[in-house]
Amino acid sequence: MPCRASAPHIVIVGAGPAGSSAATFLAQQGARVTLLERGHFPRDKTCGDGCTPRTLWMLERLGLGSLANTDGTPVDSVHAVSPGGVVWDAAIPARLFGGKASIIPREVLDERLAHRAVQAGATLREGVRVVGLEREGDVLRLRCLAGESLLADVVLGCDGSPSVIRGALGVPDFPAHGSAFAIRAYYENVRLSHPRSLGFFWDEALLPAYGWIFPLPGGRANVGLGMRADQLAATSARLPELLERFCASPHVAAELAGGQRLGRPKGHHLPFGSSARHTTFDQALLLGDAAGFVNPLTGEGIEFALESGAFAAEAVAEAVNAGDLSARGLGGYARRWRTRFRTAFRLNRRLMWAFERPWLLDRVFRTACRDERTRDELIDVISGEATRLSWRFLASVALGR
Ligand SMILES: Cc1cc2nc3c(=O)[nH]c(=O)nc-3n(C[C@H](O)[C@H](O)[C@H](O)COP(=O)(O)OP(=O)(O)OC[C@H]3O[C@@H](n4cnc5c(N)ncnc54)[C@H](O)[C@@H]3O)c2cc1C
């Protein structure tokens, strides 16, 4: 499919991390970019607000490196409790992008990212909800709720989950075993025992769900829990009820003692698992949650959303230069995300099985407490950086050494 003589118009639907990242990188290359967002900034997004070391590295690449300290709570370690109460604390190794993470409220993060895209030269239009996408000759027409429509040479679907663009491109919904639901609540006046740690908790009574406590600036905390959709459907409990039980469990209740909950907890869908043919189309790409780029073990997706934005920008530039905006011309996108994400997703998908077995988790944690190299590998897994487990790790856990 040839692209037209004038500079192609790239329309990005959704100004979350994926959309704003893609818009920034594309605008920096001089592309004509319109970023459509149904909400108005600052707007909330249901999330744990946890920014991994790789997320911070991506923010640096986007020119927002200072956010981690100015608007977030810097963290440099992990505090984790196994179902049997085995506690392990470990510093995030410096080899993981300097060993620094941060908890940045999405209300702040997403607004800064969108403004960064505007600064780079993208046109941001807030309050525009896209409701449909149709092909019209060699362009794509986006229909918006208010009756307006826009023409695009390339559309990037960055509208999270559920995604209107994904549906319009004919991609099926994520199956229940390939998605999760998670819920989070904010607390104030908390005095956490580990205020510079990402806190992860596996409670035997709540498995296969796992929960987190992440420290936020000003004595606040983000507290939440997630579970695979098919497993949740198989229990009689609802997510809000599970969150109450999580907050009342001994380790978590001790952390939250004296704190007060702010507002009502909010839940959202988390899709994971993708294939190249479900992300790359003639004149269109899917990014971030719309593509299913979420770590299946932890539910973490901001870094994948940001990085998919960079990959999409590179692939679109290649396709424009080659004058071929077909799925084939845009093929560099799938090549890039598969090289970077696929093995980590596959490993973490397999590890879900292990993380649902209390005796095995207890054993892994006990080994991690004793052995620094096992600890480091476990942190790689939790932060989404591991692509395989070493034989040494497996042997140490198997032998309980
Ligand atoms: C409870 C919970 C906790 C989580 N915790 C973490 C965590 O701690 N760390 C982490 O890394 N990840 C976490 N995640 C995952 C993370 O929130 C997502 O992976 C991430 O937000 C994906 O970014 P995105 O840009 O693809 O989509 P989104 O952030 O969902 O952004 C999509 C954007 O598109 C807009 N939009 C949607 N539809 C339309 C439309 N039709 N027209 C125009 N605009 C539209 C939306 O308003 C939104 O701004 C969590 C998720 C949940 C549910």
The ligand as an SDF file (V2000), in Angstrom:
LIG
                    3D

 53 58  0  0  0  0  0  0  0  0999 V2000
   -5.3420   -2.3760   39.4350 C   0  0  0  0  0  0  0  0  0  0  0  0
   -4.1850   -2.3070   38.4620 C   0  0  0  0  0  0  0  0  0  0  0  0
   -2.8990   -2.1450   38.9490 C   0  0  0  0  0  0  0  0  0  0  0  0
   -1.8260   -2.0240   38.0630 C   0  0  0  0  0  0  0  0  0  0  0  0
   -0.5910   -1.7770   38.5860 N   0  0  0  0  0  0  0  0  0  0  0  0
    0.4520   -1.5640   37.7550 C   0  0  0  0  0  0  0  0  0  0  0  0
    1.7180   -1.1860   38.2800 C   0  0  0  0  0  0  0  0  0  0  0  0
    1.8950   -0.9870   39.4970 O   0  0  0  0  0  0  0  0  0  0  0  0
    2.7500   -1.0090   37.4090 N   0  0  0  0  0  0  0  0  0  0  0  0
    2.5790   -1.1820   36.0670 C   0  0  0  0  0  0  0  0  0  0  0  0
    3.5610   -1.0330   35.3290 O   0  0  0  0  0  0  0  0  0  0  0  0
    1.3800   -1.5170   35.5410 N   0  0  0  0  0  0  0  0  0  0  0  0
    0.3010   -1.6890   36.3450 C   0  0  0  0  0  0  0  0  0  0  0  0
   -0.9290   -1.9700   35.8160 N   0  0  0  0  0  0  0  0  0  0  0  0
   -1.0650   -2.0670   34.3500 C   0  0  0  0  0  0  0  0  0  0  0  0
   -1.0580   -0.6710   33.7150 C   0  0  0  0  0  0  0  0  0  0  0  0
   -2.0300    0.1390   34.3370 O   0  0  0  0  0  0  0  0  0  0  0  0
   -1.3240   -0.7710   32.2070 C   0  0  0  0  0  0  0  0  0  0  0  0
   -0.5510   -1.8140   31.6710 O   0  0  0  0  0  0  0  0  0  0  0  0
   -0.9750    0.5360   31.4890 C   0  0  0  0  0  0  0  0  0  0  0  0
   -1.7850    1.5900   31.9410 O   0  0  0  0  0  0  0  0  0  0  0  0
   -1.1400    0.3740   29.9780 C   0  0  0  0  0  0  0  0  0  0  0  0
   -0.9460    1.6200   29.3270 O   0  0  0  0  0  0  0  0  0  0  0  0
   -1.7110    1.9320   27.9450 P   0  0  0  0  0  0  0  0  0  0  0  0
   -1.2390    3.2690   27.5200 O   0  0  0  0  0  0  0  0  0  0  0  0
   -1.5850    0.7820   27.0360 O   0  0  0  0  0  0  0  0  0  0  0  0
   -3.2650    1.9920   28.3400 O   0  0  0  0  0  0  0  0  0  0  0  0
   -4.0190    2.9510   29.3570 P   0  0  0  0  0  0  0  0  0  0  0  0
   -3.1390    3.3910   30.4450 O   0  0  0  0  0  0  0  0  0  0  0  0
   -5.2750    2.2240   29.7220 O   0  0  0  0  0  0  0  0  0  0  0  0
   -4.3950    4.2300   28.4950 O   0  0  0  0  0  0  0  0  0  0  0  0
   -5.3830    4.1660   27.5050 C   0  0  0  0  0  0  0  0  0  0  0  0
   -5.8350    5.5920   27.2260 C   0  0  0  0  0  0  0  0  0  0  0  0
   -6.7540    5.5760   26.1430 O   0  0  0  0  0  0  0  0  0  0  0  0
   -7.8780    6.3790   26.4610 C   0  0  0  0  0  0  0  0  0  0  0  0
   -9.0030    5.8350   25.6970 N   0  0  0  0  0  0  0  0  0  0  0  0
   -9.6090    4.6390   25.8880 C   0  0  0  0  0  0  0  0  0  0  0  0
  -10.5690    4.4480   24.9780 N   0  0  0  0  0  0  0  0  0  0  0  0
  -10.5670    5.5440   24.1960 C   0  0  0  0  0  0  0  0  0  0  0  0
  -11.3430    5.9150   23.0720 C   0  0  0  0  0  0  0  0  0  0  0  0
  -12.3040    5.1230   22.5900 N   0  0  0  0  0  0  0  0  0  0  0  0
  -11.1010    7.1140   22.4820 N   0  0  0  0  0  0  0  0  0  0  0  0
  -10.1190    7.9300   22.9680 C   0  0  0  0  0  0  0  0  0  0  0  0
   -9.3610    7.6150   24.0480 N   0  0  0  0  0  0  0  0  0  0  0  0
   -9.5780    6.4300   24.6370 C   0  0  0  0  0  0  0  0  0  0  0  0
   -8.0160    6.2320   27.9590 C   0  0  0  0  0  0  0  0  0  0  0  0
   -8.7580    7.2870   28.5280 O   0  0  0  0  0  0  0  0  0  0  0  0
   -6.5620    6.2300   28.4000 C   0  0  0  0  0  0  0  0  0  0  0  0
   -6.0670    7.5180   28.6050 O   0  0  0  0  0  0  0  0  0  0  0  0
   -2.0340   -2.1110   36.6700 C   0  0  0  0  0  0  0  0  0  0  0  0
   -3.3300   -2.2930   36.1750 C   0  0  0  0  0  0  0  0  0  0  0  0
   -4.4040   -2.3860   37.0540 C   0  0  0  0  0  0  0  0  0  0  0  0
   -5.7880   -2.5640   36.5050 C   0  0  0  0  0  0  0  0  0  0  0  0
  1  2  1  0
  2  3  1  0
  2 52  2  0
  3  4  2  0
  4  5  1  0
  4 50  1  0
  5  6  2  0
  6  7  1  0
  6 13  1  0
  7  8  2  0
  7  9  1  0
  9 10  1  0
 10 11  2  0
 10 12  1  0
 12 13  2  0
 13 14  1  0
 14 15  1  0
 14 50  1  0
 15 16  1  0
 16 17  1  0
 16 18  1  0
 18 19  1  0
 18 20  1  0
 20 21  1  0
 20 22  1  0
 22 23  1  0
 23 24  1  0
 24 25  2  0
 24 26  1  0
 24 27  1  0
 27 28  1  0
 28 29  2  0
 28 30  1  0
 28 31  1  0
 31 32  1  0
 32 33  1  0
 33 34  1  0
 33 48  1  0
 34 35  1  0
 35 36  1  0
 35 46  1  0
 36 37  1  0
 36 45  1  0
 37 38  2  0
 38 39  1  0
 39 40  1  0
 39 45  2  0
 40 41  1  0
 40 42  2  0
 42 43  1  0
 43 44  2  0
 44 45  1  0
 46 47  1  0
 46 48  1  0
 48 49  1  0
 50 51  2  0
 51 52  1  0
 52 53  1  0
M  END
$$$$
